[in-house]
Amino acid sequence: MTGDLEAAAVAVNRGAEAAVQYFNSQGGVNGHKLVLTTDNDQSNPTTAASLLLSALSGSSPPDDVIPGISSNEGLAMAPLLTRYKVVGLGSASDASLDNPTKYPYFFSQSTLANTVTADGATWIATHPGVKKVAIITSNDALGQADVPTLQATLKAKGISSVVELFDPTATDYTSTFQAAAAAKPDWVWMDGAGAEVPIMLSSRVKANLGSVPTVIGNVASSGSLLSYAKGTNELANTYATLGPMGAVVPASKQGPEFKAMLGLLDKQGPLVAPLFVYATGWDYINYFVLGVKNLDGKPLTGPNLANSLQNLPTSTDPQFPMYRPTFTAQTHNPQTQPSDFTFGTEVGTQDGMIALKTAYQG
């Protein structure tokens, strides 16, 4: 695994390998052992499409495909999956891929970005006395996707909003945060990616917004915020947005698959990414297993598997799939609600998960 997304790709692949090992130890699926073949597309969409075309047109095409770990890879491979009628289970969050009419065989384990954003705004609205929220995010594709959803969700709750966008190429965002502070918001919602996160945290404090409760979006929350804050008080009154397995799962609530995953990953060596990234790879395999088991005697073909995935029964496992199966003929992405997310101030990590001072369920 190489390319811009190397660490995540390695973790996803290891999670998938662990899942294959687990399900094969349970007898496989419908009496057949699972075989996982991995090709390195170097996070390059063109390479991804070329490798997939070679596999689908070969003498022994796969029954299921993991079409990369990014929307760019998914966009390159979805047309091929449609042409060859082979199901692909990936993690693309690009809304254009959630089009079962155009891409009937492309399914995503990831939520659409705007649904996560809406759930965060809904959680803010549950607090008493919230009349105004400052939305602070990057002036790029991330911000352009987030802002309309946030504004609409807050407006529906009777809450006004002010929007301030920072230049993601800048080295300090204090003026942007000061503009937001001038509006005297009751809450702040902010998000950014990678190197933007530590600048956001420090700029928030410099602008005297440290005492204003602040929700940090799921993109910024996907890494350890403590590592960005570096021992300062920059996380005071902040609430990370964590999806399934983002926050620590207490031992008393861990299901059999979760415990098996932890054990198998431990044998692979130290984690190179948050646990939920490994769990994403596990879920790719898990969804395939669930879909095959749900065929109800029908042959394993692309059309039959796609139909099966659109009619999965409710899962009884407490952790997997990470988002409850809600695939339908209208949507091939999980549909979330605030209760799918945990909010809280980060105080540490455990087994690749974030430990929170107090965990609040959305």
Secondary structure as GFF3:
##gff-version 3
##sequence-region A 1 362
A	DSSP	alpha_helix	6	25	.	.	.	ID=ss1
A	DSSP	alpha_helix	45	56	.	.	.	ID=ss2
A	DSSP	beta_strand	64	65	.	.	.	ID=ss3
A	DSSP	alpha_helix	71	84	.	.	.	ID=ss4
A	DSSP	beta_strand	87	90	.	.	.	ID=ss5
A	DSSP	three_ten_helix	95	97	.	.	.	ID=ss6
A	DSSP	beta_strand	106	108	.	.	.	ID=ss7
A	DSSP	alpha_helix	113	125	.	.	.	ID=ss8
A	DSSP	beta_strand	132	138	.	.	.	ID=ss9
A	DSSP	alpha_helix	141	156	.	.	.	ID=ss10
A	DSSP	beta_strand	160	166	.	.	.	ID=ss11
A	DSSP	alpha_helix	174	182	.	.	.	ID=ss12
A	DSSP	beta_strand	187	190	.	.	.	ID=ss13
A	DSSP	alpha_helix	196	206	.	.	.	ID=ss14
A	DSSP	beta_strand	214	216	.	.	.	ID=ss15
A	DSSP	three_ten_helix	220	222	.	.	.	ID=ss16
A	DSSP	alpha_helix	225	229	.	.	.	ID=ss17
A	DSSP	beta_strand	238	242	.	.	.	ID=ss18
A	DSSP	three_ten_helix	251	253	.	.	.	ID=ss19
A	DSSP	alpha_helix	256	268	.	.	.	ID=ss20
A	DSSP	alpha_helix	275	293	.	.	.	ID=ss21
A	DSSP	alpha_helix	302	309	.	.	.	ID=ss22
A	DSSP	three_ten_helix	338	340	.	.	.	ID=ss23
A	DSSP	beta_strand	342	344	.	.	.	ID=ss24
A	DSSP	beta_strand	346	350	.	.	.	ID=ss25
A	DSSP	beta_strand	353	356	.	.	.	ID=ss26
A	DSSP	beta_strand	360	361	.	.	.	ID=ss27
###
